[in-house]
Amino acid sequence: MDSVTSELPARTPLHDAAENGLKIVIVGGFGVGKTTLVRSVSEIRPLNTEEVMTQAGVGVDETAGLPAKTTTTVAFDFGRISLNERMVLYLFGAPGQERFWFLWDRLFSGTLGAVVLVDTRRMSESWYAIDRLEHHKTPFVVAVNRFDDDASAFSLDEIRLALSLPEHVPLIDCDARVRSSGKNVLITLVDHLYELAMAREMTP
């Protein structure tokens, strides 16, 4: 993916009317665009724990297919976005490397829902994220972050089949660099959570 991201939006204070704060976790494989997504949609200056990759990570962090990757998240990213005057999402981007997966269970605590970012060039790295969310019974949506150098052009139906995603799990395309695209992913998740809540209320 090109390193150039869309222009950062104006940073705005939290609305006085905000009354619903929802914790959302963004997970996925190493280098899939989690930090980019948090950075592009956050209305506050995001907290990033990115560090420059060094020789110590050679043979530990799998960088195949990521020639431009020079930094990595070592704890988590944090941002905030107001979907409207009353609903605020607090975003936590989880680190993608296997050596930091032990942090995921703690990040999932108190999480209402999650976004799984997928890179079709390295689709197998998405399986662990989906498995952990299903284990925690955390509702999620899957967003395919389309990279400029991805020549595969897999359809969403093909990706759903490859990931063994049930039909009720939303699957959409996105560009993590573009704020409107990232916001659409989050709205899709909130709509999914609402539908699940309504279905539970109607269950006798």
Phi, psi and omega in degrees: 000142177301145182284345182282124177257167178294160181300139179292138180288162176300137181277122186244148177288161179292135180297142177298332183277355183299125182227347180241108177254122183245130177272124181237135178250137177250118185235169180155179183290173180297127176076018185277344177117018182295313178298319179298319180296312179300316182295322185284329184261341187294135178270357172242165175295116186291148172275120178242142175243047180277139176231152178292133178289137183238181179298337181296336181272353180295127182084352179254307177267125182281109184251009179302130181084004181234062186296334183266002183283115182239346179231164181211147177282130183248356175222276174197163173259152178221135176210178181217141175217134176267119177283329172205190185292342184249338185248124181237135176254131174257119190258130177239116177267118183277148176293146186267340184289146182302326183291348178251007182298336180298340179283339188298315183301324177290319179295328181289341181299124179078008181278132179278326181195174185216159172245128173259115176273136183238136171249114186293346176285340182219055189295330183297338180286354179273342187297321182296318180299314180296318180298315181293321179294319177295323178299319180276358183057040179265121178298146181208162169239160179244127179242126180269111180276105185280116180270149184298328183262015179272108183267000185289319179053042176296141177283164178297325178296319178294321179292319178300318179295317181296326182267359182054043181279130174297156183296333184282350179273118180298139179226120184222162172274155174202166171234107187298343181281340189257122185301315182298324179291316178296320179296323178297323176299315182292322177296320177301319178295313181298319177298320179296316179297321179295316179298320179295319180295318179295321179296322179293321180294329182275350180281124182291000000 
